């Protein structure tokens, strides 16, 4: 009896590893590769507090779907300032185009008349004081004071007459052009704020699966900080490492088959690109079964029907039909 038990134990020790090796051989048929999906990062352009998040990790979304809503109260204040700047600039442009009003012309004419009366008075005073100075009845200091007042009255009248001529002539074209430029600048500032208001909604740039959400509701999101990361649904590909001795068996646009282990799924693929891996990869643990000195190449395969690759997880292992 003990001999039979001993024989059975030996059979178990020998047969079980053999069965395991047989199963492993089936799974490892061909080259092993990885499922790769294009990573997408969604980040806000403006700083704001997260008011609401509309998706969850692992959820599939379509391009344009709203992922989150940001609260940016400063945009409302900036919009009011921009609207006020437009009104001010438009008012300045209107003044430049319309020129002086009748009331302004009357005011300037009154100032001209007053300056002219003052000049006449100063002129008469200067004449009398000049005669008295010539007769040595006043000092030179007294005459100089009167003469300076006459010169000042003359200069003031000339200034007001020039101002009146400018108002009657109208605004210069350069002034109108500058005022119009201020209006365009103010309008551009308002459009910038309106465009920025659209950034309070974070939307999906493509059909994707949300992998992770880095912030929670109520937290502050900074510009450029990744809030959502995910994988693009239409960007699934397969990558295999092929030794130099076998790479000539593959060509771009070649049709192949990719098997998904532990499932009956077989995917039709084509070779999208073939590129050589950096030299450091030849002597590392990433490829321990390849001989030293043999170059390694990366084979990128894309599914003929993207629908066949749906449901595959990133970095999952797949098998390539061996040539």
C-alpha positions in Angstrom: 0.0 0.0 0.0 2.8 2.4 0.9 4.5 1.6 -2.5 1.3 2.5 -4.3 1.0 5.8 -2.5 4.6 6.6 -3.2 4.1 5.9 -7.0 1.0 8.1 -7.0 3.0 10.9 -5.4 5.7 10.7 -8.0 3.1 10.8 -10.8 1.5 13.9 -9.3 4.9 15.6 -9.0 5.8 14.8 -12.6 2.4 15.1 -14.3 1.2 18.4 -12.8 4.2 20.5 -13.9 3.9 19.0 -17.3 0.3 20.0 -17.6 1.1 23.5 -16.5 3.9 23.7 -19.0 1.5 22.5 -21.7 -1.1 25.2 -20.8 1.7 27.9 -20.7 2.8 26.8 -24.2 -0.7 27.3 -25.5 -1.0 30.8 -24.1 2.5 31.9 -25.2 2.1 30.9 -28.8 3.7 33.6 -31.0 5.0 37.0 -29.8 3.6 38.7 -26.7 2.5 42.3 -27.0 0.6 45.0 -25.2 -2.6 46.8 -25.8 -1.9 50.5 -26.2 -4.5 53.3 -26.1 -4.0 57.0 -26.8 -4.0 58.9 -23.5 -6.0 62.1 -23.3 -5.6 64.7 -20.6 -8.2 67.4 -20.0 -7.1 70.5 -18.1 -8.7 73.9 -17.6 -7.3 77.1 -19.3 -8.5 79.3 -16.4 -8.3 79.0 -12.6 -11.6 78.2 -11.0 -13.3 76.3 -8.3 -14.9 73.0 -9.3 -18.7 73.5 -8.9 -19.8 70.2 -10.3 -18.4 67.0 -11.9 -20.7 65.1 -14.2 -18.7 61.9 -14.9 -17.2 59.1 -12.9 -14.0 57.0 -13.3 -14.5 54.3 -15.9 -17.4 56.1 -17.6 -17.4 56.3 -21.4 -18.1 59.7 -22.9 -18.6 61.2 -26.3 -16.7 64.1 -27.8 -18.3 67.3 -26.6 -19.8 65.9 -23.5 -19.5 68.1 -20.4 -17.2 66.7 -17.8 -17.1 69.4 -15.2 -18.3 73.0 -14.5 -16.0 75.6 -13.0 -17.0 78.6 -10.9 -15.1 81.7 -12.0 -16.8 84.8 -10.6 -14.1 87.1 -11.7 -15.3 86.8 -15.3 -18.5 88.7 -14.5 -16.6 91.6 -13.1 -14.2 91.6 -16.1 -17.3 91.6 -18.5 -18.7 94.7 -16.7 -15.4 96.5 -17.0 -15.1 95.6 -20.7 -18.7 96.9 -21.4 -17.9 100.2 -19.6 -14.7 100.6 -21.6 -16.7 100.2 -24.8 -19.2 102.8 -23.8 -16.4 105.3 -23.0 -14.5 104.6 -26.2 -17.7 105.0 -28.3 -18.4 108.3 -26.6 -14.9 109.6 -27.4 -15.4 108.5 -31.0 -18.7 110.3 -31.2 -17.1 113.5 -29.9 -14.3 113.2 -32.4 -16.6 112.6 -35.3 -19.2 115.3 -34.5 -16.7 117.9 -33.5 -17.5 120.9 -31.3 -21.1 121.7 -30.4 -22.8 125.1 -31.0 -22.6 125.8 -27.3 -18.8 125.1 -27.2 -18.3 127.5 -30.1 -20.3 130.2 -28.3 -18.2 129.7 -25.2 -15.0 130.0 -27.2 -16.3 133.1 -29.0 -17.1 134.7 -25.6 -13.7 134.0 -24.4 -12.2 135.5 -27.6 -14.4 138.7 -27.1 -13.3 139.0 -23.5 -9.6 138.6 -24.4 -10.0 141.1 -27.2 -11.5 143.7 -24.8 -8.8 143.0 -22.3 -6.1 143.5 -25.0 -7.7 146.8 -26.1 -7.6 148.0 -22.5 -4.0 146.8 -22.1 -3.0 148.4 -25.4 -4.5 151.8 -24.4 -2.8 151.6 -21.0 0.5 150.7 -22.5 0.2 153.7 -24.9 -0.4 156.2 -22.1 2.3 154.7 -19.9 4.7 154.9 -22.9 4.1 158.6 -23.3 4.5 159.2 -19.5 7.7 157.1 -19.6 9.1 159.2 -22.6 8.4 162.4 -20.5 10.2 160.8 -17.5 7.0 160.9 -15.4 7.2 157.2 -14.4 10.1 154.8 -13.9 11.1 152.1 -16.3 9.9 149.5 -13.8 6.4 150.8 -13.9 6.4 150.9 -17.7 7.7 147.3 -18.0 4.9 146.0 -15.8 2.3 147.5 -18.0 4.0 146.4 -21.1 4.2 142.8 -19.9 0.5 142.8 -19.2 -0.1 144.0 -22.7 2.0 141.2 -24.2 0.2 138.6 -22.0 -3.2 139.9 -23.2 -2.1 139.7 -26.8 -0.8 136.1 -26.4 -4.0 135.0 -24.7 -6.1 136.4 -27.5 -4.0 134.6 -30.1 -4.4 131.3 -28.2 -8.2 131.6 -28.0 -8.4 132.6 -31.7 -6.4 129.5 -32.6 -8.7 127.3 -30.4 -11.7 128.8 -32.1 -10.3 128.1 -35.6 -9.5 124.5 -34.6 -13.1 123.9 -33.4 -14.5 125.4 -36.5 -12.3 123.4 -38.7 -13.3 120.1 -37.1 -11.5 117.1 -35.6 -8.3 115.9 -37.2 -8.5 112.5 -39.1 -5.8 111.1 -36.9 -7.8 111.9 -33.7 -10.8 110.1 -35.2 -8.7 107.1 -36.2 -7.2 106.9 -32.7 -10.7 107.1 -31.1 -11.9 104.3 -33.5 -9.0 102.2 -32.5 -9.9 102.6 -28.8 -13.4 101.3 -29.6 -12.0 98.2 -31.4 -9.6 97.6 -28.5 -12.5 97.7 -26.0 -14.7 95.4 -28.2 -11.8 92.9 -28.4 -11.4 92.9 -24.7 -15.1 92.1 -24.2 -14.9 89.3 -26.8 -12.0 87.9 -25.0 -14.0 87.8 -21.7 -17.0 86.2 -23.6 -14.7 83.6 -25.0 -13.2 82.9 -21.6 -16.7 82.3 -20.2 -17.0 79.3 -22.4 -14.0 77.8 -20.6 -16.0 77.3 -17.4 -17.3 74.1 -19.1 -14.7 71.3 -19.4 -15.7 69.0 -22.3 -14.4 65.8 -23.7 -12.1 66.4 -26.8 -12.9 63.0 -28.2 -14.7 59.7 -27.5 -12.9 58.5 -24.4 -13.1 56.4 -21.3 -12.4 58.3 -18.1 -9.5 56.7 -16.2 -8.9 59.0 -13.3 -10.3 62.3 -11.8 -7.6 64.2 -9.9 -9.7 66.7 -8.0 -13.0 66.8 -6.2 -16.0 69.1 -6.1 -15.2 72.3 -4.3 -11.4 72.1 -4.9 -9.5 74.8 -6.9 -8.4 73.8 -10.4 -5.4 75.7 -11.7 -4.7 76.4 -15.4 -2.9 73.6 -17.1 -3.4 71.2 -14.2 -4.8 67.9 -15.5 -8.3 67.3 -14.1 -9.3 64.3 -16.2 -7.2 61.5 -17.8 -8.5 58.8 -20.0 -8.1 56.7 -23.1 -9.3 57.5 -26.6 -11.7 54.8 -27.8 -10.6 55.1 -31.4 -6.9 55.0 -30.6 -6.4 51.4 -29.6 -3.3 49.7 -31.1 -1.1 46.8 -30.4 2.7 46.9 -29.9 5.1 44.0 -30.2 8.8 43.7 -29.8 10.3 41.7 -32.7 14.0 40.7 -32.9 16.1 41.7 -35.9 16.2 38.1 -37.1 12.4 38.0 -37.5 11.6 41.6 -38.5 12.0 40.9 -42.2 8.9 38.7 -42.0 6.7 41.8 -41.5 5.9 44.8 -43.8 3.8 47.9 -43.4 0.1 47.4 -44.3 0.6 43.6 -43.9 -2.5 41.8 -42.5 -2.1 39.8 -39.3 -4.1 38.3 -36.5 -3.9 39.2 -32.8 -5.3 36.8 -30.2 -6.6 37.9 -26.8 -5.6 35.3 -24.2 -8.2 33.7 -22.0 -10.9 34.8 -24.5 -11.9 33.4 -27.9 -11.5 36.9 -29.4 -9.2 37.1 -32.6 -8.7 40.6 -34.1 -7.8 41.3 -37.7 -5.0 43.9 -37.7 -2.6 45.6 -40.2 0.9 46.8 -39.6 0.9 50.5 -39.2 4.6 51.1 -38.6 7.9 49.4 -37.9 10.6 51.2 -36.0 13.9 50.3 -34.3 14.0 50.5 -30.5 16.8 52.4 -28.8 20.0 50.5 -28.3 19.8 50.5 -24.5 16.7 48.2 -24.8 18.8 45.4 -26.3 20.6 44.6 -23.0 17.9 45.1 -20.4 15.5 42.8 -18.7 12.7 44.0 -21.0 13.9 41.4 -23.6 15.9 38.7 -21.7 15.3 36.0 -24.3 17.0 37.9 -27.2 20.7 37.4 -27.9 23.0 40.3 -27.2 23.9 42.3 -30.3 20.6 41.6 -32.0 18.6 44.7 -32.7 15.0 45.0 -31.6 12.1 46.5 -33.5 8.7 47.7 -32.4 5.7 46.6 -34.5 2.6 48.8 -34.2 -0.6 47.1 -35.3 -4.0 48.7 -35.7 -7.3 46.8 -35.8 -9.0 46.8 -39.2 -12.4 47.1 -37.4 -12.0 49.3 -34.3 -15.1 47.8 -32.8 -13.2 44.5 -32.4 -10.9 46.2 -29.9 -13.6 47.7 -27.7 -13.5 46.5 -24.1 -9.8 45.8 -24.1 -7.8 47.3 -21.2 -4.7 49.3 -21.7 -1.4 47.3 -21.3 -3.3 44.0 -21.4 -1.3 41.1 -23.0 -2.1 40.0 -26.5 -0.5 37.3 -28.8 0.6 37.7 -32.4 0.2 35.0 -34.9 3.7 33.6 -35.3 5.2 33.7 -38.8 
